[in-house]
């Protein structure tokens, strides 16, 4: 657990102990999920408000979707961000839970979270404006979580472009269909995560009792636009995959049709030649043409002329 004290846009101060809330400014209480099981007791001591039992369970639920709820004493926002993975599941997510009190903000997160330590580092190094209110700090945290989603766009686009070249390469047939379908499923998961994030923030914005000035309104609107940008990107990528798969099978069908057309032309040319060869290959004792000396050369010449004539006819009709 780490406690930071904010006062008058000054660099936040790290508090070793917190017995009561200061009369001015506000406090950020950052908790690691599972390391401080008695945190509801500490919150009740500081604020006099009791955390609802269902909200305590929600804070420990790793599968909880993005969600907003409130009581008369506090507001709770569950916001799913990206989880660090080994590459097998690039879009795995985990919840960060935020409780908003008067002069107190609480975050409950995973120990390996990247966004909140990054936010702390920026604030303690005075990079940018230090928020005067806890609602401004909540925006910084949410914005850091959403930025990781925005960073996904370039690697996902590059991966799709790689598959695009492979799918349309006639020399190397594409056979990694399960990976491509898993990629599409991950994009659908990303789209659903962003939709849940947007719904949670809109519900909080429309139902909160916290007064926000124009500056904060613009910043939260910008945050929603970032989420919608990722949602549109995920939807466009899914559509691109579907179009690419259809284009791949269309190209395969086109190549198949070309092969079948060539084989059909060859069959059409050799079929009458086979008929002639079959007729003159019959073992009858009396065949009028057998005694005709130039007959062999005439038949061969006729067969050659027939084949050339059929080739010329197919060429004139643009069948190949």
Secondary structure, 3 states (H helix, E strand, C coil): CEEEEECCCCCCEEECCCCCCCCCCEEEEEEECCCCCCHHHHHHHHHCCCCCHHHHHHHHCCCCCCEEEECCCCEEEEEEEECCCCCCCCCCEEEEEEEEECCEEEEEECCCCCHHHHHHHHHHCCCCCCCCCHHHHHHHHHHHHHHHHHCHHHHHHHHHHHHHHHHCCCCCCCCCHHHHHHHHHHHHHHHHHHHHHHHHHHHHHHHCCCCCCHHHHHHHHHHHHHHHHHHHHHHHHHHHHHHHHHHHHHHHHHHHHHHHHHHHHHHHHHHHHHHHHHHHCCCCCCCHHHHCCCHHHHHHHHHHHHHHHHHHHHHHCCCC
